[in-house]
């Protein structure tokens, strides 16, 4: 993990050249276009019979790729509250920056949703951009967890191995992440009707449409998937005890041992 930590630290060093306001604006703008294109695809799909689900999934992946390419050097291009929380939980992102990032992402999503509402001007058509399960809630929730787990796995790999990789990192990283988003969209559509993998992508349209039915599925699912992926990846790639999960495990074991030792001592005293 030493090499990965070095790369991550180098990436953070580059990011520190930008002010918190610049990072927040980069997250806002990036998330705006991710939501604007990703959600707008649902409207286009309804209006244009020639466009299929494949086109919508690919466009979502391409816009993510482009926004990461444009903003990664400024804010690391999280563009997703679940990703921000996951990086912080894995010890790869400062907790003090979590709230500004998430607020920026939410504002970007809200502005994109308001923009789409002004363009569409049809409540029935606009409602298509609000995430809803196709078959049943369980299918969508499980898919959100699994798909976001895979997406965060790729994010961890890109961040720790390609984050300071010069031209390779700048070009390959966005391509891999964008391809993952597109592939997940292609696979999830027929199974559950739609995929978020991003709480901001779901919350913004829900607020504008005032439709919070099933919103928890597309918020909680991605967060669980991203957190578990980051922590597991950080653990399996660690060569020492510095992993968050390993440290937590060690604390639990120490606590149990301390409790067992205290109980044994009390029994010995009572016997004496």
BELTAMO-V885191 format. One line per field, one symbol per residue. phi: phi as a letter, one per 20 degrees, with the letter a starting at -180 (. if undefined). A space follows every 10 residues. Layout:
BEGIN
phi: ???
END
This chain:
BEGIN
phi: .gffffffff fffffffdfg ffffffffff fgffffffff ffffffedff edffffffff ffffgfffff dffecmlfla gffffffffe mdbfffeffg fffffffgff ffffffffff lbffffffee fbffdbffff ffffffffgf ffgfgffffe ddfdemffff efggffffff ffffffffgf ecnabdlbgf fefgffffel cdfmfgfedf gfffffffff ffffefeedb eefgffffff ffffffffff ffffffffff ff
END
